[in-house]
């Protein structure tokens, strides 16, 4: 299998504190990998290193085999990396369709500069962005939300819209930061089914941070457990779930 995303011995130090300490992981094409661990384990810092929001103190980040360790976030996005957030971050004051068009605009032939300067081709670029946005909404069966202002949406729908916006970037690797946060059990089950549909239809790899094992177990091919900034365990979901060291980290059980 070809690696879409790789971390090699990544570390992040804040003063004398190692928030991330020698983390290595691989997400292969079409694979769903879960990144789990107790609060403060270093998962979010690791996510931010991957996306370019947090520089690594050491180690390397590779996308499709290309070293992007020193590349800014927008370069990584252009290379196929897209993400959602633990706290939904949509553009307030804009409709659902407009939110998606902002992302889709990156994939028009004219691009953002043409639109900003109102150069020739602006109309064509906007039409392409709208077509892409409406296609993604239709794929996720969210077309009925297109004209709604995003702040009017309940949490469950807002998370779906954020996923739709991420998909407008045509990612090869989708990062999901606690995608089930704030959802009730029924919404969570529906969201898991939707992610499975996205994976099977679009083929994009996924790396997700999640506390809800009801999301991790049915969706992930591989699970990585972090604790105190290090990788504690790595393997298939059932194997990791039954690992005594993992149970100790989560449940405070004694390791024999």
N, C-alpha and C positions, 0 to 999 in steps of 0.2 A: 504493500500500500504506500502511496505517496504522502509525505508529510505536508500538510497545509500550514500548520503552526508548530513552532518548536521553541522551547525555552531551554537554554543550556547553562546550568549552574548560575542561575540568576540570584543576585543578592541586592538588598536595599538596606542601607544603614542610616539611621537617624541619630547623629551623635555617636553614642556608644551602644545604641540599641539596634540589633539586627531584626528589622520587621520581616524581612524575607532572607532566608539563609540557605543558599545552594539549591534552589528549586529548579528541577528539570522536568519537562513534560512534553508530550507530543500529541497533537490532534491530527489524525490522518483524514484524507479525503472521505467525505460522507459519514464520518464518525461523530458520535455524540459523547463527549467526555464531561463528567461531573467533577467539580472542584468543591469539596466540602470540608468542614472542620468547625470547631467551636468558635465563638466570638473572639476576635483578637488573634486568630490563627495566622493572619497575613493574606487572606484570600483577596480582599479588595485591593490591597497594595499590589499584589501580583497581577490582578486584572488591569490596574492602571499602568503598570509597566508594559503589559502587552499592547495596550492602546496608545501608548506614548504620552500619557498624562503624568507619569512619574518616571524620571530617569533611573536607570539601574546603576547601582554602585559597582557591580561587577556582573559578568555573564553576558549572554547574547540572546537576542530575540530574532527569529527568522520567520519570514512569511514566504511560503512556496520555495524555500531554499535560499532566499535572499536575505542578507543580514540587514535588519531595519533598526538595530539597537539605538542608533543615533538619529533616526529619522523622526520628524514630527508627526503628530496624530493625523493630519490631513493627507500626508503621503501614504500612511498605512491604510487609511480609508480608501484611497484611490487604488490601492493594491488588493482590495477585496475584504478588508476587515470592517465589520460593522457591529454595533452594540446597542443594548438596551440598558436601563439603569434601575437600581433598586428602588429609588424614588422616581416615579415617572416624570420625565422632563420633555414636555411638549411645548410648542411655541404658543403662549397665551395670546388671545386676541386674534387668532387665525382659525380658520375652519380646518376640519380633518383633511380635506383635499389639499388645502394650501400647505399644511404641515408636510404632507407626503411630497408635494411638488418641490419643496426646498431640497429634499434629498434627491429626488429624481432629476433635478436640474444638473446635478454633477455628471449625469450620463448623457446629456444632450450634446450634440456636436458643437454648438456655439459656446455653451458654458456660462458661468456666472458673470464674467467680465463683460461679455456682450450685453447681457441684460442690464447690468449696472450702468453701462455707458450708453444704453439704448442704440447700439450699433445695428447695422443691417443683419438680419438673421434672428433678431430678438423674438419676433412673433413665432417663427418656426421652432425656436428653442423652447418657448413656453408651451406650445402645442405638444411637442415631444414629451415634455415633463408631465403635462396633464394626462396624456395618453398612458404613460408609464404608471402614474399614480392611480388612475382609474383601473388599470389592469390588475394592480396589486390588490386594491380594494375588492375587486370582483373575485379574485383568487381566494381571498380570505372571507368572502361573503359579508363584506362590510360596506357595500356600496350605499346602503341606506343611511350611513353616517356621514357621507361626503360633505354635506353643507352645514353640519353642526359645528358650533364653536367648541374647541376642545375642552375648555374649562367647565362645560356643561355636562361632561361625560362622567358616569360613575367609574370607579377604579378599574373594574373588570374590562370595560370598553376602552378606557384610556390605555391599558396595557396592550390590548390588541392593536390599537392605533400606533403605539410606539413600535410594536413588532412590524407592522406594515411599513412604517417609515424606514426602519432598518433594512427591510427587504427591497425597498426602492433603490438601495445602493448596490443591488445585485451582488451580495457578499459571497465569497467562497468560504469564509469563516464567520459565523455569527456568535457573538459573545452575549450571554444572557445573565444579567446580575439579579439574582433572586426573582425570577419571573413570576412566581406564584405569590409573592408578598402582597398581602391585603385581599387575596381572593378567598372566597368560601370554598368548601370541599367540592361542590358541584362545578364551580368556575375553574377550579384547579384541574379537575379531571378533563374538562373540555379543553383547557389550554394545553395539557399534555398531549391530548389527541391531535390538536391542531399542529403542535410542534412536530409530532411524528409525521403528519401529512406534509408539512413543509419539507422535512428531511427527505421523505420518499419521493416527492414530486420535483423539488428543486435541486436536491443533492448537496446542499451546502453543509459543511461541517459545523458543529456547534460545541462551544465550551460554556458550561453554565455553572454559576455559583448558586447553591440552593441549600436551604436547611430542611426542606420538606422531603422526606425520603419517599413519599408518595409520588413525587416528581422524578427523583433520581433513579429509583429502582426500575420502573418500566421503560424509561427513556434512554438511559445511558448504556453504552457499550463498555465503558471503562470509567472507573472512579479513582480520583486522587484525593487523599485525605491529608490536610495540613494541620499542624499543631505547633505553636510557638515558632512560626516562620519556616518550619522544615516540612518536608514530605514524610508523613508518618507511615502511610501505606498506599499501595497502588495496585489495582487489579480489577477483575470483573466485579460487578456490584454485589453479588451474593457472597463472594469470597471476602470482600472488604467489610461488608456488614458484620460478618461473623469473626473478624479479626479481634483477638482479645485486647490488643493495644488500642484499636479504634473504639471499642466499647468502653475502655477505661477513660479515654479522652473525652467521650461524650457523656458517659454515665457515671464516671467516678468509680468504676469497678476496679478491684485489685487485679493486676496482671500476674498470673501464676507462671 
